[in-house]
Amino acid sequence: MRKLTAGLFCSVDGVVEDPFKWQFDSFDEELGAGMGEMMGRIDTALLGRVGYQQWAEYWPNAESDADFAGFINPLPKFVASRTLTGELEWQNSRLVEGPLEDFVAALKNSDGGEIGIFSSISLVHQLLFAGLLDTLMLIVHPVIAGSGRRLFNDGDALTRLELQSSQQTSKGNMILSYGLRRD
């Protein structure tokens, strides 16, 4: 069975939205190496509509980050959306057909490497609480963002997690990988 992995940049106060606003001065070699290692395992991407539209506008023509563009552009990409229809323009992109949780469960049972959720807080949230997310990697930067969207909300169900791995980087980032505790 394929694993479903999500990685989010996170501030100490839990903000996961728009990390480019606050992560720039703490990105270091260890963080880059960890991301490269994760990218080496992922061969399929899952995106939400908003993330898809932002990334489809930028990555096909990106020159400033050729490594990530070379990774994400040829990757098969499945897009969860209630509003997009028809063919998607970004290469190797298709809309998720049917209920998201059923689609992801079937995708996990297909052949291939890891499936990565990219640029979608709502998909990470939904699939974690549906029990389909195998690894939630939170890359906590040493900063208080002060405002912005968080992954978890008041009223979310009490959910036990299990630490899979942890690493501190030279600039004080914490790379924390969690899975659902199954007991």
C-alpha positions in Angstrom: 0.0 0.0 0.0 1.2 3.5 -0.9 1.8 6.1 1.8 0.1 9.5 1.9 2.5 12.2 3.1 1.9 15.9 3.8 4.6 18.4 4.7 3.7 21.9 6.0 5.9 24.8 7.0 4.7 26.0 10.4 5.4 28.9 12.7 5.7 28.3 16.4 2.2 29.8 16.9 0.8 27.2 14.4 0.4 29.3 11.3 0.8 27.2 8.1 -0.5 29.8 5.6 1.8 31.8 3.3 5.1 30.5 4.8 7.1 32.6 2.3 6.2 35.6 4.5 8.1 34.3 7.5 10.4 31.3 6.7 12.9 32.9 4.4 15.6 33.6 6.9 15.6 30.2 8.6 15.8 27.9 5.6 19.0 25.9 5.9 20.9 23.1 4.2 19.5 20.4 6.5 15.9 21.5 5.7 16.8 21.5 2.0 18.3 18.0 2.3 15.2 16.7 4.2 12.9 18.1 1.5 15.0 16.6 -1.2 14.8 13.2 0.5 11.0 13.4 0.8 10.8 14.5 -2.9 12.8 11.4 -3.8 10.0 9.1 -2.4 7.0 11.0 -3.9 5.8 10.1 -7.4 2.3 11.4 -7.3 0.9 14.8 -6.1 -2.5 15.7 -4.6 -3.5 19.4 -4.6 -6.6 21.4 -3.8 -8.1 23.9 -6.2 -6.5 27.0 -4.8 -3.0 25.5 -4.5 -3.4 24.0 -8.0 -4.3 27.4 -9.5 -1.5 29.2 -7.8 1.1 26.6 -8.6 -0.1 26.0 -12.2 0.4 29.7 -12.9 4.0 29.7 -11.4 5.8 26.3 -11.7 5.5 25.5 -15.4 7.7 28.6 -16.2 9.7 28.9 -13.0 13.4 29.5 -13.4 14.3 30.5 -9.9 13.9 27.1 -8.3 14.7 24.7 -11.1 15.1 21.7 -8.8 11.5 21.9 -7.5 10.1 22.8 -10.9 11.9 19.8 -12.4 10.3 17.6 -9.7 6.7 19.0 -9.7 6.1 19.7 -13.4 6.4 16.1 -14.7 4.7 14.5 -11.7 1.2 13.1 -12.0 -1.1 15.6 -10.2 -4.6 15.0 -8.9 -6.6 18.0 -8.1 -9.5 18.0 -5.6 -12.1 20.7 -6.6 -15.8 21.2 -6.4 -15.7 24.1 -9.0 -13.1 23.2 -11.7 -14.3 21.2 -14.6 -12.9 19.8 -17.8 -9.3 19.4 -18.8 -6.6 21.0 -16.6 -3.8 23.0 -18.4 -0.8 22.1 -16.2 0.9 19.0 -17.6 0.0 15.7 -16.0 -2.9 17.2 -14.0 -6.3 15.6 -13.7 -9.4 16.3 -11.5 -10.2 13.9 -8.7 -13.2 11.9 -9.7 -15.9 10.9 -7.1 -15.7 11.5 -3.3 -12.2 12.6 -2.2 -11.8 10.0 0.5 -12.8 7.1 -1.8 -10.4 8.4 -4.5 -7.5 8.7 -2.1 -8.1 5.2 -0.6 -8.1 3.7 -4.1 -5.0 5.7 -5.1 -3.2 4.4 -1.9 -4.1 0.9 -3.0 -2.6 1.3 -6.5 1.0 0.8 -7.6 3.6 3.4 -7.1 5.6 5.4 -4.6 4.5 7.9 -2.0 1.7 10.3 -2.6 2.3 13.9 -1.5 -0.2 16.5 -0.6 1.0 19.9 -1.7 -0.2 23.4 -1.0 -3.5 22.5 0.6 -4.3 23.0 4.3 -7.9 21.8 3.9 -6.9 18.5 2.2 -4.3 17.8 4.9 -6.9 18.5 7.5 -9.6 16.4 5.9 -7.5 13.4 5.0 -5.8 13.3 8.5 -9.2 13.2 10.2 -10.4 10.6 7.7 -7.5 8.3 8.8 -5.9 8.3 5.4 -2.8 10.4 6.1 0.2 8.3 7.0 2.7 11.0 7.7 2.2 14.6 8.7 5.5 16.5 8.6 5.5 19.8 10.3 8.5 21.9 9.7 8.4 24.4 12.6 10.4 27.6 12.0 11.6 29.7 14.9 9.2 32.5 14.3 5.8 33.7 15.6 3.8 34.6 12.5 1.1 36.4 14.5 -1.7 35.8 12.1 -2.7 33.4 9.3 -4.5 30.2 8.8 -3.7 27.3 11.1 -4.0 23.5 10.3 -6.2 22.7 13.3 -9.4 24.4 14.4 -11.3 24.8 17.7 -13.7 21.9 17.8 -11.5 19.4 16.0 -11.8 15.9 17.5 -9.3 14.8 20.1 -6.8 12.8 18.0 -3.7 11.0 19.3 -0.6 11.2 17.2 2.7 9.2 17.3 6.1 10.8 16.7 7.7 9.0 13.7 10.9 11.2 13.6 12.4 14.5 14.7 15.3 16.6 13.7 16.6 20.0 14.7 18.4 22.0 12.0 21.3 24.4 12.4 19.0 27.5 12.1 16.6 26.2 14.8 14.0 24.6 12.6 12.3 21.4 13.9 11.3 18.8 11.4 8.6 16.7 13.2 6.9 13.8 11.5 3.8 12.4 13.0 1.4 9.5 12.2 -2.0 8.6 13.6 -1.6 6.6 16.8 -3.4 3.3 16.0 -4.5 1.7 19.3 
